[in-house]
Amino acid sequence: MWISADSEKIRYTGRIDWSVPKEPTWIFPCTSSEFKFTGNTLKIHVKNKNEYWQNYLGCILDNVQSRFYIKKEGKTKIEVRVNENETGVHHVLFFKRQDSCHEVTILGYEIEDGEKLLELPKKTDKRIEVYGDSVSAGEVSEAVEFVGKEDPEHEGGYSNSYYSYGWILARKLGAQIHDIAQGGIALMDGEGWYHEPEQIGMETVWNKVHYNTRLSGMSDWDFSKYIPQVVIVAVGQNDCHPEDYMKEEYCHPQARKWREHYMNFLRKLRSVYSEAYIICCTTLLNHDESWDDAIAQVVKNMDDKKITQYVFKRNGMGTPGHLRIPEAYEMAEELEEYIGTLDGKVFSCIG
């Protein structure tokens, strides 16, 4: 039995392109669809647009996680093995494992003829949002045998947003998440690794749905659709490429420019999220502490009691290349504790 992608009994989470209502397109990591169904048949039909790496769709069926290869271009039909259980009711979460190295459109789902979708429990009112790079996207997180070592050679199969610190944190908090994360991205255009030598920075991506111009035209996001109570800003690591000017000379004109752009970025976030707690940080990923000093200076100058900085216990001391699952849990646990110290009413400040 065919289930349209826009069925009201399917719960979607993430910054999604709904311009074609029956064919939602997923761009960002942690984007997901969730539903309960009866019977022992489950298929999902997708259409992919690829820029680089191999692409995979994440799936958690009855608490068992798996991944499925998606053709680089065109349509893929995925059949998920469903094991019988006593109730005959199953719960599934499909999700985007990777960043905008690809965009995937959901064409529809199939379940057994005569079966049905069931209502999900009420959606949580807690909402967080993350702005970050590959660490925030969960890139190479599954290479757990390489903790403390350089990244293994890979084609994208180790990347899994489910194990990004942001989504781990969201699960700990019982919150929804929008993960505005892209591997290689810096704050400012023209820096970092993303789309080098014509780099696109977070200052361009932050308010977009589509932003990968090699896959589609840019389009704007409607911020009224999702208002988080907690926003995490984790940029300032890829910014050292091609020149680590903050480390070399803190008062270098380019370093001053970065701090000005960082402050402007925080002002833009505050303009759309007037009541949110904004936590500024870097991550365990190796970087020079001068970037954390720069963030501290900007946060102080903002003079906003709901804009703070958090420095991890092992800040900048994690696995080179990308963080692995245990390190993502480490970050999530610290952030959960830190959020608990901010205000006992963090998640009640927005209706």
Residue, then its C-alpha position, 0 to 999 in steps of 0.5 A: m500500500w502506497i503512503s504519500a510522503d506528506s501523510e499527516k501521520i508521518r512526523y518530519t523534523g529538520r529544515i526541509d524543502w516542502s516546495v513540492p508538498k508530496e516530495p520533501t527534500w532533505i538537505f541537512p544532517c539529522t533531518s528525519s521522518e518518523f511513523k508507526f505502522t502495522g504489518n511486516t512490509l516497509k519500503i521507502h522510495v527516494k531520489n538523490k542528487n550527489e556532489y561527492w562521496q557515497n550516500y546512505l540513508g539511516c534507519i532505526l526500526d524497532n530500536v535497531q539501526s541500519r544504513f542503506y546505500i542510495k544511488k548517486e543520481g536518480k531513484t532508489k527503492i529501499e526495502v527494510r527487513v521487518n521482523e514479526n513481533e507480538t503486537g504487530v506494530h512497528h516504529v521507524l525513523f528514517f534520517k539523513r546521515q550526511d550533510s549537503c554532500h547530497e540532497v535526497t527527496i522522499l518520494g513515498y513509502e510502502i507498507e503491506d496492503g490492508e495495513k495502516l499508520l498509527e498515531l505517534p505520541k505528542k511531539t515534544d515542545k523542547r527544541i534545540e538548533v546547532y550551527g557547526d561544521s563536520v563535527s556537528a554533522g557527525e562526520v566520520s563518527e562511526a570510525v570508533e577503532f580510530v579514536g585518537k588516530e587520523d581518519p581512515e580512508h572512506e567514501g562517506g560510510y563512517s558519517n552518521s549524524y545520529y551520533s553527532y553530539g547535537w543529536i545525542l544532546a537532543r535525545k538526552l534533553g528529550a528535544q527536537i533538533h535542527d542541525i545546520a551543519q556542513g563539513g569543512i565550513a568556516l564562519m566567513d565566505g572565502e575561508g575553510w574547506y567547503h567548496e574551496p576555492e570559492q568557499i561558502g561560509m556559515e554567514t551565508v548558509w545560516n538562513k538557507v534551506h538549499y545552499n549547495t549551489r552545485l546541486s540547486g539554487m539557494s533558497d531562504w528558510d522561514f524562521s517562524k517554522y521552528i523556534p528553538q529555546v537553545v542554539i549552539v554555535a560551534v564554528g571557528q575551527n575550519d576558519c584557520h584555513p588557508e591561514d591561521y591568522m588568529k593564532e599568528e597575530y590576534c590583532h591582525p586585521q583579518a582576525r579583527k574582521w573575523r571577530e566583527h563577523y562573529m558578532n554580526f552573526l550572533r546579532k542575526l541569530r538574536s534578531v530571529y530568536s529573541e528569547a533563545y539561549i545561545i551557547c558559543c563554543t568550539t569542540l574537542l577537535n584540534h584547534d588553537e585556543s586563540w579562536d576560543d579567546a576570540i569567541a570569549q571577547v565577542v561574547k563579552n562585548m555582546d553583553d547579553k545574559k542569554i549569550t554565553q560561551y562554553v569551553f569543553k574540559r578537553n577542548g581542542m584535544g580530541t581525535p585529529g580529523h574528526l571526532r568519534i562516537p565516544e567523544a560526541y557523547e562526551m561533548a553532549e554530556e557536558l553540554e547537558e550539564y551546562i544547560g542545566t546550570l543556565d536557568g531552570k526554565v530554559f525550555s519554558c521561555i518560548g511557547 
